[in-house]
Amino acid sequence: MSRVALYKKLLALTGRAPLEFIRSIRLKRAAQLLAKSGLTITEIAYEVGFNNPKIFSRYFKEEFKVLPSQYQSEKEVRDNATRDAPERNFYEEETA
């Protein structure tokens, strides 16, 4: 398959150029790492293949509409809220 054919095929399937498509996959992986790992934003940027954390932050904001630091802190707040919520016993609610 030629480079042009691959470009056109990916564009038709995803609506994005190959470079943008690959970048979006890398950014989704970064979002997973921000939510689950204890790595810093710089470490995550390097982990997913960005050589410059500033460029990583720019593309992350373009993709997710928030900076990586905001994304990470929002995930921590949500995780803490669900962890601190009282456990519900559904069996007792049904019998009451």
TORPA-4810 file (N, C-alpha, C, O; in nm, 3 decimals):
<nodes>
NODE_1_0.085_-0.116_0.000_0.000_0.000_0.000_0.091_0.124_0.000_0.187_0.132_0.077_M
NODE_2_0.060_0.216_-0.084_0.142_0.336_-0.095_0.112_0.432_0.021_0.011_0.418_0.090_S
NODE_3_0.199_0.526_0.041_0.181_0.625_0.147_0.055_0.707_0.124_-0.019_0.737_0.218_R
NODE_4_0.030_0.743_0.000_-0.088_0.823_-0.033_-0.216_0.743_-0.009_-0.314_0.795_0.044_V
NODE_5_-0.214_0.616_-0.047_-0.331_0.530_-0.027_-0.359_0.512_0.122_-0.474_0.516_0.164_A
NODE_6_-0.254_0.493_0.200_-0.270_0.480_0.345_-0.328_0.608_0.405_-0.418_0.603_0.488_L
NODE_7_-0.276_0.721_0.362_-0.324_0.850_0.410_-0.473_0.866_0.380_-0.551_0.901_0.469_Y
NODE_8_-0.512_0.839_0.257_-0.652_0.854_0.217_-0.742_0.756_0.291_-0.854_0.792_0.329_K
NODE_9_-0.696_0.634_0.312_-0.775_0.533_0.380_-0.797_0.570_0.527_-0.909_0.562_0.577_K
NODE_10_-0.690_0.612_0.594_-0.704_0.654_0.733_-0.791_0.778_0.746_-0.871_0.789_0.840_L
NODE_11_-0.777_0.871_0.655_-0.858_0.991_0.655_-1.006_0.956_0.637_-1.092_1.015_0.702_L
NODE_12_-1.033_0.863_0.549_-1.171_0.822_0.524_-1.231_0.748_0.645_-1.347_0.769_0.679_A
NODE_13_-1.151_0.663_0.709_-1.200_0.585_0.821_-1.213_0.664_0.951_-1.309_0.646_1.026_L
NODE_14_-1.118_0.753_0.977_-1.114_0.820_1.107_-1.148_0.968_1.101_-1.181_1.028_1.203_T
NODE_15_-1.140_1.026_0.983_-1.162_1.169_0.972_-1.041_1.251_1.012_-1.049_1.373_1.022_G
NODE_16_-0.931_1.184_1.035_-0.807_1.249_1.077_-0.691_1.203_0.989_-0.692_1.091_0.937_R
NODE_17_-0.594_1.290_0.975_-0.472_1.253_0.905_-0.397_1.150_0.992_-0.417_1.147_1.114_A
NODE_18_-0.312_1.068_0.933_-0.240_0.966_1.010_-0.165_1.023_1.131_-0.169_0.964_1.239_P
NODE_19_-0.098_1.135_1.113_-0.025_1.196_1.224_-0.118_1.234_1.338_-0.087_1.210_1.454_L
NODE_20_-0.232_1.292_1.305_-0.330_1.330_1.407_-0.391_1.208_1.474_-0.414_1.208_1.595_E
NODE_21_-0.416_1.104_1.396_-0.474_0.981_1.450_-0.379_0.916_1.550_-0.421_0.878_1.659_F
NODE_22_-0.253_0.903_1.513_-0.153_0.843_1.602_-0.136_0.930_1.727_-0.125_0.878_1.837_I
NODE_23_-0.134_1.062_1.709_-0.121_1.152_1.823_-0.239_1.134_1.919_-0.221_1.136_2.040_R
NODE_24_-0.359_1.118_1.864_-0.476_1.103_1.951_-0.468_0.974_2.032_-0.511_0.971_2.148_S
NODE_25_-0.415_0.868_1.973_-0.398_0.742_2.047_-0.297_0.762_2.159_-0.318_0.714_2.271_I
NODE_26_-0.187_0.832_2.130_-0.086_0.858_2.233_-0.144_0.944_2.345_-0.112_0.922_2.462_R
NODE_27_-0.227_1.041_2.311_-0.287_1.127_2.412_-0.389_1.053_2.497_-0.402_1.080_2.617_L
NODE_28_-0.462_0.960_2.437_-0.557_0.879_2.515_-0.482_0.791_2.616_-0.528_0.772_2.728_K
NODE_29_-0.368_0.739_2.573_-0.284_0.660_2.665_-0.232_0.750_2.778_-0.227_0.709_2.893_R
NODE_30_-0.195_0.872_2.744_-0.148_0.967_2.844_-0.259_0.996_2.945_-0.234_1.006_3.065_A
NODE_31_-0.382_1.011_2.897_-0.495_1.036_2.987_-0.514_0.919_3.083_-0.543_0.940_3.201_A
NODE_32_-0.498_0.798_3.033_-0.507_0.680_3.120_-0.398_0.684_3.227_-0.425_0.657_3.345_Q
NODE_33_-0.277_0.717_3.186_-0.167_0.723_3.281_-0.187_0.836_3.383_-0.156_0.819_3.501_L
NODE_34_-0.238_0.948_3.339_-0.265_1.058_3.432_-0.368_1.017_3.536_-0.358_1.056_3.653_L
NODE_35_-0.465_0.940_3.495_-0.573_0.900_3.586_-0.529_0.790_3.682_-0.576_0.786_3.796_A
NODE_36_-0.442_0.701_3.638_-0.414_0.581_3.717_-0.275_0.575_3.779_-0.258_0.511_3.882_K
NODE_37_-0.176_0.639_3.719_-0.040_0.624_3.769_0.001_0.742_3.854_-0.066_0.845_3.855_S
NODE_38_0.108_0.727_3.925_0.161_0.834_4.007_0.273_0.909_3.939_0.349_0.979_4.005_G
NODE_39_0.285_0.894_3.808_0.392_0.960_3.734_0.363_1.109_3.719_0.248_1.153_3.724_L
NODE_40_0.469_1.186_3.701_0.451_1.328_3.676_0.409_1.348_3.531_0.418_1.257_3.449_T
NODE_41_0.364_1.468_3.501_0.321_1.499_3.365_0.438_1.489_3.268_0.422_1.441_3.156_I
NODE_42_0.555_1.534_3.310_0.674_1.524_3.225_0.708_1.378_3.196_0.738_1.343_3.082_T
NODE_43_0.703_1.294_3.297_0.732_1.151_3.278_0.632_1.087_3.184_0.668_1.006_3.099_E
NODE_44_0.506_1.124_3.198_0.402_1.070_3.110_0.423_1.118_2.967_0.405_1.042_2.872_I
NODE_45_0.461_1.245_2.951_0.486_1.299_2.817_0.595_1.217_2.747_0.580_1.180_2.631_A
NODE_46_0.703_1.190_2.818_0.811_1.110_2.760_0.767_0.966_2.738_0.806_0.903_2.639_Y
NODE_47_0.687_0.913_2.829_0.640_0.774_2.821_0.558_0.749_2.695_0.569_0.643_2.633_E
NODE_48_0.476_0.846_2.656_0.390_0.827_2.539_0.453_0.878_2.410_0.390_0.875_2.304_V
NODE_49_0.578_0.924_2.418_0.651_0.954_2.296_0.669_1.100_2.259_0.712_1.130_2.148_G
NODE_50_0.637_1.191_2.350_0.661_1.333_2.324_0.798_1.370_2.379_0.832_1.332_2.491_F
NODE_51_0.875_1.443_2.302_1.009_1.483_2.345_1.008_1.614_2.422_1.109_1.650_2.483_N
NODE_52_0.897_1.685_2.420_0.889_1.814_2.485_0.758_1.821_2.564_0.650_1.818_2.505_N
NODE_53_0.764_1.831_2.696_0.642_1.836_2.777_0.552_1.956_2.744_0.430_1.948_2.760_P
NODE_54_0.610_2.065_2.699_0.529_2.182_2.664_0.443_2.152_2.541_0.325_2.189_2.537_K
NODE_55_0.501_2.086_2.442_0.425_2.047_2.323_0.317_1.946_2.361_0.204_1.952_2.312_I
NODE_56_0.354_1.853_2.450_0.258_1.754_2.499_0.137_1.824_2.561_0.023_1.788_2.532_F
NODE_57_0.163_1.923_2.646_0.054_1.995_2.712_-0.035_2.067_2.612_-0.157_2.071_2.627_S
NODE_58_0.026_2.124_2.510_-0.051_2.196_2.408_-0.145_2.101_2.334_-0.263_2.130_2.317_R
NODE_59_-0.092_1.987_2.290_-0.176_1.891_2.218_-0.280_1.827_2.311_-0.392_1.798_2.268_Y
NODE_60_-0.243_1.804_2.437_-0.338_1.747_2.533_-0.456_1.841_2.551_-0.571_1.798_2.550_F
NODE_61_-0.428_1.969_2.567_-0.536_2.068_2.583_-0.621_2.075_2.458_-0.743_2.090_2.466_K
NODE_62_-0.558_2.065_2.342_-0.632_2.068_2.216_-0.727_1.949_2.206_-0.838_1.962_2.155_E
NODE_63_-0.683_1.833_2.254_-0.763_1.710_2.245_-0.872_1.703_2.351_-0.987_1.668_2.321_E
NODE_64_-0.838_1.737_2.476_-0.930_1.716_2.588_-0.988_1.844_2.647_-1.068_1.839_2.741_F
NODE_65_-0.948_1.960_2.593_-0.999_2.091_2.637_-0.959_2.129_2.779_-1.014_2.225_2.833_K
NODE_66_-0.867_2.058_2.840_-0.810_2.093_2.971_-0.662_2.061_2.969_-0.616_1.976_2.893_V
NODE_67_-0.587_2.130_3.053_-0.445_2.101_3.066_-0.426_1.967_3.137_-0.513_1.925_3.213_L
NODE_68_-0.313_1.900_3.115_-0.290_1.772_3.183_-0.297_1.783_3.334_-0.349_1.692_3.400_P
NODE_69_-0.247_1.891_3.391_-0.252_1.907_3.537_-0.396_1.918_3.587_-0.430_1.863_3.691_S
NODE_70_-0.481_1.989_3.512_-0.622_2.000_3.550_-0.691_1.864_3.537_-0.770_1.825_3.622_Q
NODE_71_-0.659_1.792_3.430_-0.717_1.660_3.408_-0.681_1.567_3.523_-0.765_1.494_3.575_Y
NODE_72_-0.553_1.570_3.563_-0.505_1.485_3.670_-0.572_1.520_3.803_-0.614_1.431_3.877_Q
NODE_73_-0.584_1.648_3.834_-0.646_1.689_3.961_-0.796_1.659_3.961_-0.850_1.622_4.065_S
NODE_74_-0.864_1.674_3.849_-1.006_1.640_3.841_-1.028_1.491_3.864_-1.123_1.451_3.931_E
NODE_75_-0.941_1.410_3.809_-0.952_1.265_3.830_-0.928_1.230_3.976_-0.997_1.144_4.031_K
NODE_76_-0.833_1.296_4.041_-0.807_1.270_4.182_-0.926_1.310_4.267_-0.962_1.239_4.361_E
NODE_77_-0.989_1.423_4.236_-1.107_1.467_4.311_-1.221_1.368_4.295_-1.286_1.332_4.392_V
NODE_78_-1.244_1.323_4.172_-1.351_1.225_4.148_-1.322_1.093_4.219_-1.412_1.033_4.278_R
NODE_79_-1.196_1.049_4.213_-1.160_0.923_4.279_-1.177_0.934_4.431_-1.225_0.840_4.494_D
NODE_80_-1.138_1.047_4.488_-1.154_1.067_4.632_-1.301_1.072_4.670_-1.339_1.020_4.775_N
NODE_81_-1.383_1.134_4.588_-1.526_1.144_4.617_-1.591_1.007_4.616_-1.675_0.978_4.701_A
NODE_82_-1.555_0.922_4.521_-1.616_0.789_4.516_-1.560_0.699_4.625_-1.630_0.611_4.675_T
NODE_83_-1.434_0.721_4.662_-1.374_0.639_4.767_-1.431_0.678_4.904_-1.449_0.592_4.990_R
NODE_84_-1.460_0.806_4.925_-1.511_0.854_5.053_-1.661_0.838_5.068_-1.714_0.854_5.178_D
NODE_85_-1.730_0.807_4.961_-1.876_0.792_4.967_-1.910_0.667_5.050_-1.840_0.567_5.042_A
NODE_86_-2.016_0.675_5.128_-2.053_0.558_5.208_-2.101_0.445_5.117_-2.165_0.466_5.014_P
NODE_87_-2.067_0.326_5.161_-2.110_0.210_5.083_-2.258_0.188_5.105_-2.310_0.202_5.216_E
NODE_88_-2.326_0.153_4.998_-2.470_0.130_5.007_-2.495_-0.019_5.004_-2.433_-0.093_4.928_R
NODE_89_-2.585_-0.060_5.086_-2.624_-0.199_5.089_-2.760_-0.207_5.019_-2.863_-0.171_5.077_N
NODE_90_-2.760_-0.253_4.897_-2.882_-0.255_4.817_-2.983_-0.356_4.870_-3.103_-0.338_4.852_F
NODE_91_-2.936_-0.460_4.935_-3.028_-0.560_4.989_-3.113_-0.499_5.099_-3.234_-0.522_5.103_Y
NODE_92_-3.051_-0.421_5.188_-3.126_-0.359_5.297_-3.226_-0.256_5.245_-3.334_-0.242_5.302_E
NODE_93_-3.192_-0.185_5.137_-3.284_-0.085_5.080_-3.408_-0.152_5.022_-3.518_-0.097_5.031_E
NODE_94_-3.390_-0.270_4.962_-3.504_-0.338_4.902_-3.598_-0.392_5.008_-3.720_-0.394_4.987_E
NODE_95_-3.545_-0.436_5.120_-3.630_-0.496_5.224_-3.693_-0.391_5.314_-3.789_-0.421_5.385_T
NODE_96_-3.642_-0.270_5.315_-3.693_-0.167_5.405_-3.822_-0.106_5.356_-3.878_-0.018_5.421_A
</nodes>
